[in-house]
Amino acid sequence: MSVLELSDVNAYYGNSHVLFDLAMSIQENEVVTLLGRNGAGKTTTLRTITGTVPRREGSIEYRGEDISGASVESISRRGVKLVPEERRVFPTLTVMENIQLAHDLAADPRAVEEMFDIFPVLDDLRKNRGQNLSGGEQQMLSVARALVQNPDLLLLDEPTEGLAPVIVEDLREVLGDVVERDVTVLMTEQNVEFALDLGERAYIIDKGSNVWEGSVDDLQERDDLLDEYLSVGAQEAD
């Protein structure tokens, strides 16, 4: 079943045209990765889906319903949750308070304790304030806050941005657990190896337009695409 359909979506920042006839389809319980260089339009795509950046032309359908003109709050209530690149944890609240607040704002949340099962690193940090967490710990907290709200579609924007390699490996393991819990995921990511390890299908976007879509397995065999649009060799994406 299709969860999300973008058809010929055009979006603008002011007078600047940033998405050009973008098309995308996400199926139930699928993990899809959106790839491209910095400035290609990946984050803008997620913001357009959530309503933060309004689309001017085209349609966005969520489970068969057109949400193109819906408010950010309305789209969130439908179960679309974004983990932004900036993380945006509440700095003066503890880990427990950050998760509990997200839980209390959800209509049908998951159990708070389940988040500590998924993110054991956070279990030892329950009383630590958000501002005292490392970048990797903040990223896990951001994902936990989204996941406790029981999302139907989880949008992850550059989850490994700024993280040390050892922390990236920890996050890979945690997100691997998350995607096995019947959550549909759309992820943007600069770390191609990380993205292809978690994803099942991929889209490549360049200058706000689709240039390729297909399975992760197929993409790993396409040295030309990896070199032209992602600036990596095939050996780095295996």
Secondary structure, 3 states (H helix, E strand, C coil): CEEEEEEEEEEEECCEEEEEEEEEEEECCCEEEEECCCCCCHHHHHHHHCCCCCEEEEEEEECCEECCCCCHHHHHHCCEEEECCCCCCCCCCEHHHHHHHHHHHCCCCCCHHHHHHHCHHHHCCCCCEHHHCCHHHHHHHHHHHHHCCCCCEEEEECCCCCCCHHHHHHHHHHHHHHHCCCCEEEEECCCHHHHHHHCCEEEEEECCEEEEEEEHHHHHCCHHHHHHHCCCCHHHHC
